[in-house]
Each structure stands twice: as C-alpha cells, then as structure tokens.
Amino acid sequence: MKIGIIGGVGPYAGLDLNRKIYDNQKTYGKDQDYIDVILISNASDITDRTGYLKNEVKVNPAEGLFRAALKLEQMGANVIAISCNTAHSPKIFDKVCELMNIAKCEAKLLNIVEETHKFLEKNYSNLDNIGFLGTLGTYETKLYENYFVKMNKFKFINPSERGKNNCHDAIYNTEYGVKAQSNPITKKAKKIFENEIVKLKNMGVEAVIMGCTEIPLAFNDKTVYKDVLLIDPSTILARALISNINENLLKDYTYSK
C-alpha cells in the first residue's frame, strides 16, 4: 500500500506534507516500518491556482494535477492528496475528479477541506468561532466558508478585506512571500500572519485554519499562537492519508487546549 502526494503546489508544501506523514506514523525502529510515499513535484506542469480562479490564467490547473495523479496511480499509489488548499476549489478539484473517473483511476483522492472539518468535529467540537487565513483564491471562491456553512457546525470568520490581501501578499510577494522564500520564511511574511491571527482573536476567534499549505511553514509545527489554536490542514491531511492505508499505524493525536 502506497501514499501519493501531488506536490509542486507549492514545492515546499509537498515536502512538508511528506514530512508530516512520517511525523504522524508509528514506527518500530526500522526504515521498512514506514509507509511507502511517492511525491511528484511537477510545478512546471500545473498552472497557478489563484491565478486561474481570478481569470488571470486560462489553463485549468486540474489538467496538470490529473496528470500527476495518473502517474502516481501507475506507480502504485492507493490514496492520493494534493498539497494545496486552493486546488480544492470546486472549479479545480471537481475537474480533477472528473478526469480521474474518465481515466478509471482507482486510487482514492482525499479532500483537504472535508478532512479538516471532520477533524475539527471529532477533536474540537466545543469550538464556536473559527478564523481562516489563505490566498485570495480560497477567499473569493469561499472554499472553506461554503463547506463549513453547509455543515452548520462552526461559525466561520474571515479577516477584513485588507487582512485578506495582507495574507495573500505574505504568500505571493516576490520579495518576501512564502513562495519566494520558503526556508527560512522571512520575518515580514511571518509577522503578517501573526498580526492577522491577533486581529481574528480580537473578533472572538478561538482557532484559525492555516488555509494555505505554505502558511504552516511560518510556525514550525506550533499548535497555538497568542492563545489561539492553529489548525494545520496539512497535518490533518497527512493523518488522513495514514489512516486510509492502516489506521493502526497512526500516532495518537496530542490535543491542544
């Protein structure tokens, strides 16, 4: 049984998801204990997700994402994940699923939004107000917001319009954004994320979803900032991938209070 990761969206997010799979899996001291993981990072074949959703890019990223998924299945992957939140916007993700169905792919493709909501319901059902940080693509398509409203469980709170643009800039700015400098993250990008978390806290938020897979890179696996719970969809996705292979290999989840 093998896990497949569609990386390159962004490249460090794929590496981060792979690491989190290893971090959340039980092992007994041997290399052979680890689940086989196949990471494909074909960034050049996958157009920008936010650019496409904002009609700045004509080619749907779903085409390149599908080609990566097909390669992963051909290499033996049984369950596959895309290491990008924005790629799960229906206009993109639904097309990937459609192309996989046409090609009769049997590998299971996980949905990061669904997995995040299931995780919160299971582990943090006592929460009321949940904030969100992400790209303009995820904000404008209301990717998480629509799903959370449909499930009618948590109150979903976004930053101000300025805050949304600040978050997007901290990801995409060519000088200090996470995509330009991923290791280490620039102090300016990290400060922007921290400031927006504090603003959300002042709006009554108890937890914040880091809804771009590159945002967690700024927090070095921290689960709390200024008493606000940090929800990392990448870690949640990693745990879901392991569980789909063999739930007995999944480490116990450490709760943050």
KEKOL-779813 format. One record per atom (N, C-alpha, C): residue in one letter; x, y, z. Coordinates in steps of 0.001 Angstrom, whole numbers, padded with zeros to 6 digits, always signed. Last residue first. Layout:
// residues N
AXYZ...
// end
This chain:
// residues 257
K-005055+022677+024134K-006159+023297+024858K-006021+024812+024904S-004437+020139+021830S-004037+021449+022339S-005249+022088+022993Y-003782+016663+021881Y-004729+017764+021901Y-004091+019035+022444T-002184+014553+019805T-001963+015323+021015T-002844+016565+020975Y-003269+011453+018572Y-003263+012899+018394Y-003101+013592+019728D-001201+008622+018189D-002264+009307+018900D-002130+010806+018676K-000223+007605+014874K+000087+008012+016228K-001126+008675+016871L-001343+004976+012868L-001483+006392+013175L-001145+006672+014639L-001481+002368+012241L-000155+002982+012145L-000171+004453+012546N-004083+001655+012226N-003287+001193+013370N-001878+001788+013370E-005081+002432+009795E-005307+003320+010936E-004531+002899+012180N-003592+002364+006853N-003726+001473+008004N-003861+002337+009256I-004441+004091+004739I-003571+002939+004494I-003738+001913+005602N-006005+005980+005928N-006551+005272+004772N-005707+004064+004387S-004282+006975+007853S-005459+006230+008276S-006063+005427+007137I-002481+008413+006239I-002029+007246+007013I-003216+006361+007375L-004239+010414+005307L-003552+009526+004367L-003093+008248+005070A-004924+011696+007683A-005964+011013+006902A-005352+010043+005903R-002476+012795+008395R-003077+011787+009263R-004174+011006+008529A-002177+014635+006293A-001179+013575+006496A-001760+012443+007332L-004342+016323+006789L-004314+015528+005558L-003325+014376+005682I-003503+017452+009191I-004760+016695+009150I-004783+015789+007927T-001232+018790+008292T-001098+017725+009284T-002334+016839+009285S-002550+020589+006561S-001521+019678+006047S-001307+018506+006996P-004244+022160+008127P-004828+021165+007240P-003814+020178+006659D-003820+023101+011294D-002977+022873+010120D-003590+021789+009236I-004865+025536+013416I-005318+024323+012740I-004564+024188+011428L-003965+026848+016412L-003593+026851+014997L-003967+025501+014388L-005751+028591+018866L-005398+027278+018343L-005103+027370+016848V-004486+031293+020611V-005355+030890+019503V-004855+029551+018963D-002650+032206+022418D-003828+031510+022938D-004856+031151+021863K-000587+033019+020689K-001339+034008+021460K-002677+033436+021947Y-000881+030046+019003Y-000220+031353+018945Y-001130+032364+019644V-000342+026547+018832V-001018+027669+019487V-000194+028941+019274T+001207+024716+017616T-000237+024496+017540T-001040+025606+018201K+004100+024708+015547K+003400+025225+016724K+001896+025030+016538D+005497+023968+013269D+004709+022940+013975D+004086+023416+015277N+006513+026512+012335N+007372+025427+012826N+006647+024432+013724F+005262+028646+011154F+005020+028427+012573F+005732+027200+013151A+005570+028872+008460A+005974+030031+009264A+005897+029762+010761L+004458+026662+007365L+005919+026741+007335L+006434+027882+008215P+001713+027117+007347P+002307+026409+008497P+003830+026434+008521I+001451+028376+004746I+001407+029170+005975I+002008+028423+007167E+001288+026563+002677E+002590+027175+002920E+002609+028028+004200T-001281+025755+002343T-000336+024753+002851T+001064+025311+003075C-003652+027838+003690C-002714+027696+002566C-001626+026777+003089G-005143+028067+006052G-005722+027505+004837G-004930+027674+003569M-005060+027471+009064M-003993+027957+008180M-004256+027372+006795I-007731+028383+010995I-007301+027415+009992I-006237+028068+009119V-007716+029194+014354V-007517+029703+012997V-007041+028571+012101A-009878+029581+017192A-008941+028782+016391A-008860+029385+015003E-011448+031529+018268E-010758+030628+019192E-009688+029796+018490V-012361+034916+017681V-011945+033620+017143V-011172+032819+018193G-013093+037483+018293G-013733+036391+019002G-013367+035009+018540M-011661+039440+017198M-013016+039296+016658M-013737+038106+017295N-009193+039095+018243N-009961+040230+018746N-011394+040243+018228K-008365+037012+016606K-008617+036756+018036K-009479+037858+018633L-007939+038428+014281L-009040+037468+014329L-009393+037122+015773K-005678+039866+015091K-006896+040593+014694K-008111+039668+014752V-003897+037730+015465V-004268+038572+016607V-005556+039345+016303I-003693+036858+012815I-004223+035953+013842I-004694+036755+015056E-002479+039032+011631E-003849+038696+011228E-004493+037717+012216N+000052+038951+012844N-000817+040110+013049N-002271+039786+012717E+001049+036534+011819E+000837+036708+013265E-000128+037857+013553F+001254+037127+009091F+000362+036051+009550F+000031+036217+011034I+003170+039195+009263I+001845+039444+008682I+000854+038388+009157K+005380+037870+010290K+004744+038921+011083K+003347+039226+010569K+006079+036204+008155K+005615+035617+009414K+004862+036644+010255A+006922+038135+006305A+005781+037264+005998A+005202+036679+007283K+009115+039228+007722K+007989+040074+007330K+006750+039235+007047K+010935+037196+008012K+010318+037752+009220K+009083+038567+008866T+010561+034542+005626T+011021+035871+006012T+010276+036352+007256I+011330+031118+006249I+010332+032137+005967I+010878+033501+006383P+014575+029794+005154P+013506+030056+006122P+012494+031063+005595N+012407+028666+002991N+013272+028070+004005N+014552+028888+004159S+010954+030146+001150S+010261+029141+001961S+011100+028579+003092Q+010503+032791-000629Q+011479+032374+000391Q+010777+031432+001372A+008425+032816-002492A+009751+033292-002897A+010830+032824-001935K+006266+031868-001069K+006643+031168-002295K+008045+031566-002759V+006084+033714+000999V+006498+032344+001299V+006925+031594+000045G+007467+036999+000156G+006411+035999+000283G+006947+034587+000480Y+009348+038944-000377Y+009317+038375+000979Y+008253+037298+001183E+009304+039330-003209E+010485+039652-002409E+010480+038941-001057T+006900+038676-004352T+008107+038103-004955T+009372+038404-004178N+004106+037619-002508N+005041+038706-002785N+006386+038152-003247Y+002467+035442-001762Y+002841+035620-003167Y+003858+036720-003452I+002098+035439+001043I+002325+034182+000323I+002964+034433-001037A+001650+037999+001772A+002664+037262+002528A+002989+035923+001886D-000508+038563+000097D+000786+039171-000187D+001908+038437+000529H-002534+037194+001416H-002170+036802+000055H-000781+037327-000298C-002603+038671+003795C-002267+037240+003809C-001795+036784+002434N-003412+041191+002798N-002147+041047+003511N-001678+039591+003506N-005928+040592+001772N-004860+040989+000847N-003490+040879+001497K-007225+040053+004194K-007159+039026+003139K-006020+039329+002177G-007018+042546+005457G-006351+041378+006022G-006203+040259+005006R-008672+044075+003848R-007247+044399+003908R-006450+043215+004444E-011070+042848+004473E-010581+042815+003087E-009084+043141+003035S-010560+041027+007586S-011066+042152+006794S-010535+042029+005366P-010791+037380+007794P-010191+038682+008086P-010920+039785+007312N-013769+035407+008571N-012661+035805+007706N-012032+037103+008197I-015179+032818+010404I-014871+034246+010401I-013626+034518+009547F-017832+030642+010978F-016626+030868+010181F-016390+032364+010053K-018987+028594+013494K-019112+029912+012887K-017779+030258+012240F-019649+025100+012853F-018831+026159+013425F-019148+027489+012741K-021870+023710+011634K-021306+023307+012915K-020562+024454+013604N-022941+023471+008996N-023683+024128+010083N-023190+023717+011467M-022192+022564+006551M-022178+021585+007639M-022819+022133+008914K-022358+024953+005092K-023215+023816+004731K-023302+022806+005859V-020321+026398+006303V-021698+026868+006418V-022674+025727+006112F-018124+024864+005465F-018424+024974+006895F-019856+025461+007125Y-018247+025249+002689Y-018354+023901+003251Y-018746+023960+004724N-017940+028028+002447N-019153+027378+001949N-019348+026001+002562E-015336+028350+003616E-016516+029001+004173E-017804+028303+003740Y-013488+027062+001972Y-013768+026537+003312Y-015095+027073+003841L-014024+028679-000458L-013776+027241-000425L-014131+026620+000919K-014707+031123-001614K-015322+030695-000344K-015197+029182-000145T-013449+032247-003681T-014315+031109-004018T-015022+030550-002786E-012034+034188-002296E-013026+034613-003286E-013944+033477-003723Y-010304+032668-000595Y-011279+033622-000060Y-012405+033884-001058T-008787+031200-002369T-009650+030484-001422T-010688+031421-000819G-007551+033312-003779G-008307+032283-004490G-009263+031543-003569L-006141+034692-001897L-007335+035337-002438L-008190+034342-003211T-005215+032233+000621T-004973+033038-000574T-006264+033723-001017G-005657+032482+004230G-005426+031773+002970G-005106+032730+001845L-007054+031863+007407L-006023+032554+006635L-005778+031778+005352F-009876+032101+009514F-009252+031488+008339F-008222+032419+007711G-011463+031114+012640G-010964+032053+011650G-010221+031336+010535I-014312+030046+014333I-013082+029619+013670I-012709+030627+012595N-016147+029784+017266N-015708+030689+016202N-014353+030265+015636D-016521+027384+018904D-017612+028140+018283D-017137+028913+017063L-015575+024088+019977L-015253+025403+019430L-016492+026067+018833N-016175+021526+020656N-016571+022577+021596N-016289+023980+021072S-015038+019788+018913S-016460+020079+018711S-016959+021194+019623Y-012430+018912+018261Y-012681+020242+018807Y-014133+020669+018606N-012340+016316+017178N-011404+016699+018238N-011703+018031+018924K-014415+015976+015291K-014012+014879+016168K-013243+015369+017388E-014595+018421+013989E-015785+017854+014632E-015412+016775+015640L-011993+018615+012995L-012470+019578+013980L-013703+019053+014713F-011983+016468+011170F-011019+016517+012270F-011503+017449+013374K-013935+017273+009349K-014123+016031+010120K-013216+016019+011344H-012660+019559+008300H-013920+019688+009033H-014177+018452+009894T-010438+018379+007064T-010251+019369+008119T-011517+019513+008955E-011615+016750+005133E-010818+016129+006194E-010622+017100+007364E-012810+018683+003487E-013629+017696+004184E-012880+017078+005355V-010452+019940+002581V-011484+020703+003297V-012367+019757+004108I-008990+017977+001234I-008416+018597+002429I-009455+019365+003243N-009957+014944+000078N-010308+016361+000004N-009896+017033+001303L-008171+012299-001648L-008730+012932-000455L-008996+014418-000683L-008784+009895-003981L-008276+011255-003855L-008954+011926-002670K-007835+006565-004428K-008736+007481-003729K-008077+008842-003587A-007382+004859-007531A-006809+005466-006325A-007805+006471-005735E-008422+004160-009935E-008985+003509-008754E-008437+004088-007443C-009390+005807-012868C-008404+005691-011791C-009081+005092-010561K-010697+006106-015315K-010960+004923-014486K-009855+004689-013453A-010647+008404-016694A-009484+007528-016880A-009600+006235-016070I-012970+009501-015657I-012925+009166-017083I-011790+008186-017364N-012091+009944-013029N-013185+009000-013296N-013186+008554-014743M-010156+011891-013443M-009760+010608-012863M-010835+009546-013103L-011759+013960-014409L-010742+013374-015293L-010266+012019-014770E-013287+014442-012081E-013934+014058-013342E-012941+013372-014274C-011316+015263-010277C-012102+014047-010012C-012759+013531-011288V-010528+017644-011543V-009555+016564-011329V-010287+015241-011124K-012924+019048-011346K-012419+018683-012675K-011375+017577-012572D-013090+019470-008633D-014123+018657-009277D-013686+018205-010661F-010846+021183-008263F-010871+019836-007680F-011898+018939-008368I-011602+023577-009707I-010379+022827-009992I-010515+021378-009543K-014023+024411-008803K-013730+024633-010218K-012486+023859-010662P-013842+023968-005992P-014607+023066-006876P-014285+023198-008355S-010613+024117-004582S-011776+024886-005025S-012511+024061-006078H-008307+022782-004127H-009541+022073-003774H-010789+022911-004058A-006230+024450-004592A-006513+023450-005627A-007791+022673-005344T-005943+025773-002192T-006665+026442-003272T-007034+025478-004388N-004324+023943-000700N-005716+024199-000350N-006506+024770-001524C-002153+021398-001611C-002537+022783-001876C-004001+022952-001531S-001199+018737-002197S-000644+019571-001114S-000882+021057-001373I-003494+016241-002653I-002915+017432-003286I-002454+018377-002182A-003177+012700-002281A-003556+014016-001760A-002837+015106-002540I-004312+009313-002616I-003576+010469-003135I-004081+011749-002492V-003853+005837-002282V-004561+007028-001824V-003679+008227-002135N-002247+004101-003698N-003624+003693-003387N-004483+004858-002920A+000246+004097-006185A-000401+004818-005094A-001853+004368-004933G+001654+002926-008320G+001160+002080-007241G+000484+002782-006084M+002252+004296-010531M+003396+003903-009697M+002960+003141-008445Q-000214+004941-011474Q+000578+003996-012269Q+001792+003492-011501E-000853+006876-009572E-001564+005599-009573E-000781+004541-010348L+000950+008874-010349L+001030+008293-009013L+000316+006944-008955K+000039+009493-012903K+001381+008944-012728K+001509+008243-011382L-002463+010564-012202L-002387+009372-013057L-001024+008697-012933A-001705+012816-010761A-002463+011746-010098A-002383+010449-010892A-000493+014315-012810A+000303+013865-011661A-000394+012710-010944R-002696+014776-014418R-001555+014038-014974R-000657+013506-013855F-004255+016301-012635F-004708+014980-013076F-003552+014157-013626L-002712+018610-012499L-002955+017831-011275L-003406+016415-011630G-002935+019533-015100G-001636+019086-014610G-001771+018247-013348E-005741+020058-015054E-005143+019222-016093E-003790+018666-015635A-006252+021818-013005A-006751+020445-012896A-006095+019519-013907P-005583+024370-013692P-004553+023556-013043P-004957+022095-012917N-006747+025419-016825N-007147+024905-015519N-006022+024060-014919V-005463+028211-018458V-005426+026752-018362V-005762+026308-016948K-005478+031022-018075K-006546+030371-018840K-006605+028864-018637V-005204+033303-015446V-004579+032164-016122V-005681+031376-016809E-006878+035072-014383E-005613+035611-014877E-004822+034555-015631N-009184+034372-013043N-009242+034545-014505N-008004+035228-015069K-008906+033599-010501K-009107+035034-010701K-009117+035394-012190L-008344+030936-010786L-009630+031294-010180L-009953+032774-010346Y-005728+031122-011854Y-006820+030557-012644Y-008178+030992-012095G-004342+032247-009696G-004357+032922-010991G-005498+032425-011870T-004639+030227-007802T-005299+031508-007597T-005396+032290-008902R-003056+028223-009130R-004450+028001-008772R-005197+029311-008572D-000948+028204-011933D-001230+028782-010622D-002722+028712-010314T-000591+024955-013568T-000739+026409-013549T-001137+026908-012164I+001726+022507-013717I+000492+022858-013021I+000394+024379-012913D+004184+021888-014694D+003041+021345-015433D+001702+021759-014828S+006094+022829-012979S+006041+023428-014317S+004820+022977-015116A+005900+021167-010738A+005397+022542-010667A+005218+023153-012051N+005740+018317-009967N+005795+018825-011341N+005234+020245-011390S+006580+016258-007884S+006589+017716-007792S+006810+018307-009182I+005361+013482-006308I+005623+014045-007629I+005515+015559-007522L+006183+011068-004023L+005949+012506-004183L+006319+012916-005603I+005093+008285-002415I+005570+008752-003721I+005191+010218-003856V+005863+006244+000297V+005300+007522-000141V+005944+007913-001468D+005219+003411+002231D+005816+003924+001007D+005084+005198+000574I+005407+003694+005753I+004571+003534+004555I+005320+004096+003359Y+008101+002297+007642Y+007396+003445+007078Y+006564+003062+005857D+009526+000080+008311D+008257+000303+009000D+007416+001390+008325Q+011962+000075+007100Q+010908-000688+006450Q+009542-000537+007123D+013651+001345+008852D+013213+002049+007648D+011975+001388+007041K+012766+000760+012294K+013338+000300+011026K+012804+001157+009878G+011508+001414+014681G+012952+001496+014618G+013592+001039+013323Y+008793+001273+014382Y+009418+000444+015426Y+010921+000332+015217T+006309+003883+014110T+007349+003010+013562T+008003+002271+014722K+003362+005658+013328K+004088+004803+014267K+005133+003994+013516Q+003243+008889+011865Q+003136+007435+011717Q+003951+006706+012775N+003653+011577+011825N+002412+011099+012437N+002220+009592+012327D+006012+012088+010474D+005894+012541+011865D+004696+011925+012581Y+005454+011160+007891Y+006426+010439+008717Y+006268+010801+010192I+003620+013157+007194I+003222+011744+007135I+004157+010924+008016K+005207+015383+007368K+004151+015211+008364K+003555+013801+008331R+006835+015098+005105R+007418+015049+006453R+006366+014756+007502N+004892+015464+003094N+005629+014196+003198N+006222+014040+004599L+004185+018114+003579L+003186+017058+003740L+003859+015700+003886D+006624+019361+002945D+006076+019474+004295D+005036+018379+004557L+006862+018861+000226L+007864+018320+001150L+007329+018295+002574G+004660+020375-000615G+004714+018934-000865G+005707+018248+000053A+005455+022909+000132A+004249+022350+000751A+004197+020843+000542Y+007562+023459-001531Y+007861+023173-000127Y+006652+022598+000604P+006120+023856-004023P+007090+022782-003843P+007394+022439-002388G+002646+024738-003399G+003993+024956-003838G+004924+023806-003475V+002954+022501-005479V+001859+023480-005412V+001671+024026-003992G+004571+020337-005684G+004832+021418-006629G+003853+022564-006516G+002742+017203-005405G+003464+018354-004889G+003645+019421-005953I+000685+014839-004610I+000856+015760-005735I+001468+017024-005161I+001577+011791-003225I+001463+013231-002983I+001654+013985-004288G+000341+008632-002307G+000809+009503-003372G+000575+010962-003017I+001160+005726-000486I+000583+007062-000478I+001178+007857-001628K+000534+002198-000871K+001366+003384-001029K+000538+004664-000996M+000846-001199+000000M+000000+000000+000000M+000881+001249+000000
// end
